[in-house]
């Protein structure tokens, strides 16, 4: 079954998230389930759109030590399919979104799945 595409080519939210994700070493964008996913090699670290009824969200893998505090913030929620594995999603309103915070969450998520060589490049070791 093919999933319907959730976003238009010029979607502003996708463009902003793409800019944050694709700056990370060896990150790529792959469309899956009708939505953009961002990967460190083959492993997903961010997804735009947690579900059909909540497209203006980003799914990410939080640092386990920060997850509890994030869950107490009403902007964050456990997304379908990904939540049971510890992933969270954040609701975004492009006018009020904290893009600095989102960049940090995306980088933290990337660090959870990236290979050592990718992290070395990110940290400027190589």
N, C-alpha and C positions, 0 to 999 in steps of 0.2 A: 504494500500500500504506500502510495506516495503522499507525503505530507504537503499541505498547502503552504505556500510561502507567506510568512507573517509580515515581512517588511518589504517596502519598495526600495528600489536601487538607491534613491537619494535620501533615505531616512536619516534625519539629523542625529537621533540617538545612536543608531548603528555607527554613523560616521565618527561620533565622539568616542565611543567605546573602542572602535577599530583603531583610532589614533593612540589610545592608551595601551592597547594590547600589542599591536604590531611593532612597537618600539622595543619590545623585549626580545632578547637573542633567540633566533631561530623560530620565532612564533609565526604561525600561519592561521589563516581564516579558512574554515571549511563549513559549507552549509550542510546542516543535518537537522532532520525533523522540522524543516521549513524555517529554520532560524540560523543566524550566524553563530558558529562556535569558534573559539580561539584555542589553539593548541600549542604546547611546547613539544615539538616533535609530533608524536601520535596521541599524547595525553591532553585531554581538555582541561583548561584552567578557567574559562569564562564562557558564558552563553548569554546571548541577548534574548530576552523573552522566556519567562519561566513556564508559561502556559498560554493557551489560546486566549483566555480571558484576562491575562496579565502580561501584555506584551512589553510594557514600559518598565521592565525589570532586568537586572543582571544577576545571573547565578554564578557563584564563586565558591571556592573551597577555603574556608577561613582557617587561620592558625587555631589549632585546638585550644590553646590557652586564652584566646580572645573570643571564642565562639559564645561562651556563656554571656558575656557582657553585650555582645551584638544582639543576642536573642532577646534581651531586655529592652532594646530600642524598637519602637513600633514600626520603623521603616523596614526592618528585617523580618523575614519569615522563612519557614521550611518549605522549599519548593517541591512540587510533585516529582516523583521518581528519584531525585537527587538528595532530598532531605534526609531519608533514612541512612544515607552514607555520610552524614555530617555536613553536607553542603548547605549554604544559605543563599537567599536571594534578597535583593534590596529594591524597593520601589523607587523609581526615579521620575521626577517631574523635571523636564529639561530646564525650566526656569529657576527652580529652587535646589537642584541637585548640587551636592558638594563634590565637585569633580576632583579635588585634591584627595579627599577621603576615598573616593572610588578608585583613583589611581593607586593608592596604597593597598586597598583591598585586592585589586587585580594583581599587583606585584606579589603580595603575600600568597595569593592563590597559585600564581605561576611558580613560586618557590616551593610549594607543596608537591608539585608534579615534575618539575624540570630535572634534567640530567645534571650531573656534577659539572660537566664541561660548560653547559649553558649558564649555570650559576656562577662559574668562574668568570665567564665573559661579563655577565651582569655586574659582578662585584669588581671588575677591572683587574682581575688577577692575571688574565692572559693577555 
